[in-house]
Amino acid sequence: MRLALPRKQVHVWHTRLDERTQPAEAWLSRAERERAARFRSQRERRRYVAARTFLRSLLARYLSCSPTEVVLGHASGGKPELRSGTGQLRFNLTRSGELAAAAIGAAREVGVDVERVDPARHPERLASRVLSPAEVAELDATAPGAERQQGFLRAWTRKEALLKACGTGIDRELATLDVGIDDARVVTLADRAGSPSAWSVASFDPAPGYVGAVAASGPGLEVVSRPYEIAGARFVPRSDARIVQE
């Protein structure tokens, strides 16, 4: 069944990449299989193949085609892009630990990022280097410990998702990006030519122990976040949760 995507919505799908998944390496392109073969860790190789299986099956459902017919490439700046279909669909893929997430948009650039919460790590110690003054103040208002760590990761994933949506990579000081920690917001950025453009960013909860964020070009964003299960190289929707930003 073909998946419908209203223009104002961004769909965010996420799936586990653990031993229960059944990756379909036959669906991958030659370049993807060659990259998979370069992984020295069998676990990381399996996660990579499962993530690409997830992405191809998902895009195929929007395009009403076979996963092997999905043609992927890269734009001039290196951002992954779809080269099959109508040209309106945009996507972005991320993975961290045993979780992969994909953002799908219609005629608007999208970016997504997820990070695993590790109680043994304290990334919030980097706050003064990568957060804006307003974000530092917002983080300082949270309780020390797990709440502060997750607050930092919310800001971090928003910045990563925003830069991935722009397709520029980390080409600017992260502390100059004010994306906040809690509320969804619209951020104005200037491109390389100096022209300003609006981008929407919002956080979402992909799975226990993970923090996620999505970004899209333009104001007015409705994020529909859904978990998926990989079962026999098929994807089964489990539930539907919405995050709405007007």
C-alpha positions in Angstrom: 0.0 0.0 0.0 1.4 3.4 -1.0 2.1 5.8 1.8 0.5 9.3 1.5 2.5 12.4 2.5 0.7 15.7 2.9 3.0 18.6 2.0 3.0 20.2 5.5 3.9 16.9 7.2 7.2 15.3 7.8 7.1 11.5 8.5 9.7 10.1 10.9 10.0 6.3 11.1 12.3 4.5 13.5 13.2 0.8 13.9 15.4 -1.4 16.0 18.5 -2.9 14.4 19.0 -5.7 16.9 19.2 -9.5 16.4 15.5 -9.7 15.7 15.8 -7.8 12.5 16.1 -9.5 9.1 18.2 -7.3 6.7 17.8 -8.0 3.0 21.2 -7.4 1.5 19.9 -8.4 -2.0 18.0 -5.1 -2.0 21.1 -3.0 -1.7 23.0 -1.4 -4.6 26.5 -2.5 -5.5 28.0 0.6 -3.8 26.0 -0.2 -0.6 27.1 -3.8 -0.6 30.7 -2.8 -1.1 30.5 -0.4 1.8 28.9 -3.1 4.0 31.9 -5.4 3.2 34.3 -2.8 4.5 32.9 -3.1 8.1 35.3 -5.1 10.3 32.7 -5.6 13.0 30.0 -8.1 12.0 27.6 -6.3 14.3 28.1 -2.9 12.7 27.9 -4.5 9.2 24.6 -6.1 10.1 23.3 -2.8 11.5 24.3 -0.9 8.4 22.6 -3.5 6.1 19.5 -3.4 8.2 19.4 0.4 8.2 19.7 0.4 4.4 17.0 -2.3 4.1 14.8 -0.1 6.3 15.3 3.0 4.2 14.8 1.2 0.8 11.6 -0.5 1.9 10.3 2.7 3.3 11.0 4.8 0.2 9.5 2.0 -2.0 6.2 2.3 -0.1 6.0 6.0 -0.9 7.0 5.5 -4.6 4.9 2.3 -5.1 7.9 0.4 -6.5 10.3 -2.4 -5.5 13.0 -1.6 -2.9 15.6 -2.6 -5.6 14.1 0.0 -7.9 14.9 2.9 -5.5 17.8 4.8 -6.9 19.9 6.8 -4.4 22.6 9.2 -5.0 24.3 12.4 -3.5 23.7 16.1 -4.3 26.7 18.3 -5.1 27.2 19.0 -1.4 27.2 15.4 -0.5 23.7 15.1 0.9 22.0 11.8 0.1 19.1 12.3 -2.4 16.5 10.2 -4.2 17.0 9.9 -8.0 13.9 7.8 -8.8 10.3 8.9 -8.5 8.7 12.3 -9.1 11.6 14.3 -7.6 9.3 15.7 -4.8 10.3 13.3 -2.1 13.1 14.2 0.3 14.6 11.9 2.9 17.3 11.6 5.6 18.6 8.6 7.5 20.4 8.4 10.8 21.4 5.6 13.2 22.8 5.3 16.7 23.5 2.1 18.5 20.6 -0.3 17.8 18.2 2.4 16.4 17.7 3.8 12.9 15.4 6.7 12.0 14.4 8.1 8.7 12.7 11.5 7.9 10.5 11.8 4.8 9.3 15.1 3.4 7.4 16.3 0.3 9.1 19.1 -1.6 11.0 20.3 1.5 14.5 19.5 2.7 14.6 17.3 5.9 17.2 16.2 8.4 17.0 13.8 11.3 19.3 12.7 14.1 19.1 10.3 17.0 21.5 9.8 19.9 21.7 7.0 22.5 21.6 8.1 26.1 24.6 6.7 28.0 24.5 7.3 31.7 28.3 6.7 31.9 28.9 9.7 29.6 28.4 13.3 30.4 28.2 15.2 27.0 26.6 18.2 28.7 30.1 19.1 29.8 30.6 20.4 26.2 27.7 22.8 26.7 29.9 25.9 26.8 31.5 25.0 23.5 28.4 23.9 21.4 25.4 25.6 22.9 24.2 29.2 22.5 24.1 31.4 25.6 20.3 31.1 25.7 20.6 27.3 25.5 23.2 27.2 28.2 20.9 29.1 30.5 18.0 26.8 29.6 20.2 23.8 30.4 21.4 25.2 33.7 17.8 25.5 34.8 17.3 21.7 34.6 18.2 19.3 37.3 21.7 17.8 37.3 22.1 14.2 36.2 20.0 12.4 33.7 17.6 15.4 33.0 20.5 17.7 32.2 22.2 15.0 30.0 19.0 14.5 28.0 18.5 18.3 27.7 21.9 18.6 26.2 21.2 15.8 23.8 18.0 17.4 22.7 19.8 20.5 21.7 22.6 18.5 20.1 20.3 16.4 18.0 18.4 19.5 16.9 21.6 21.1 15.7 22.7 17.9 13.9 19.2 17.5 12.2 19.2 21.1 11.1 22.7 21.0 9.5 21.8 17.7 7.8 18.6 19.2 6.4 20.6 22.2 5.1 23.1 19.7 3.5 26.1 21.7 4.6 27.5 19.5 7.4 29.1 21.1 10.4 30.4 24.1 8.5 29.6 26.7 11.2 30.1 27.2 14.9 27.4 25.1 16.7 27.1 27.7 19.4 25.8 30.2 16.8 22.7 28.0 16.2 20.0 28.7 18.7 17.6 25.8 18.5 16.5 25.5 22.1 16.0 22.4 24.3 12.3 21.9 24.9 9.9 23.8 22.5 9.7 23.3 18.8 10.8 26.5 16.9 11.6 28.1 13.7 15.3 29.1 13.1 16.5 31.6 10.5 19.8 30.7 8.8 21.8 32.5 6.1 23.1 30.4 3.2 26.6 30.8 1.7 25.3 33.7 -0.4 24.0 35.4 2.7 20.3 34.9 1.9 18.2 34.1 5.0 15.9 31.1 5.1 13.5 29.6 7.7 13.9 26.1 9.1 11.7 24.3 11.6 13.2 22.0 14.3 11.4 19.8 16.8 12.4 16.9 19.2 10.8 13.5 19.3 11.1 10.4 21.5 12.1 7.5 19.1 12.5 4.8 21.8 13.4 4.4 25.5 17.1 5.4 26.0 17.3 7.5 22.8 16.7 11.2 22.0 15.8 12.4 18.5 15.2 15.5 16.5 13.9 16.5 13.1 14.4 19.6 10.9 12.7 20.8 7.7 12.9 23.8 5.5 10.2 26.4 5.9 7.9 27.2 8.8 4.7 25.3 9.6 5.7 21.8 10.5 3.7 18.7 11.5 5.8 15.8 12.5 4.2 12.3 12.5 6.5 9.9 14.3 5.9 6.1 13.9 7.9 3.1 15.1 8.4 0.2 12.6 9.4 -3.4 13.1 11.4 -5.3 10.5 9.8 -8.7 10.0 10.9 -11.0 7.2 12.2 -8.0 5.2 8.8 -6.4 5.6 8.0 -3.3 7.7 5.0 -3.4 10.0 3.7 -0.1 11.6 3.1 -0.5 15.3 1.6 2.8 16.4 1.1 6.5 15.4 2.1 9.5 17.5 2.0 13.1 16.5 4.1 16.2 17.4 2.5 19.3 16.0 4.2 22.6 15.4 2.1 25.4 13.8 
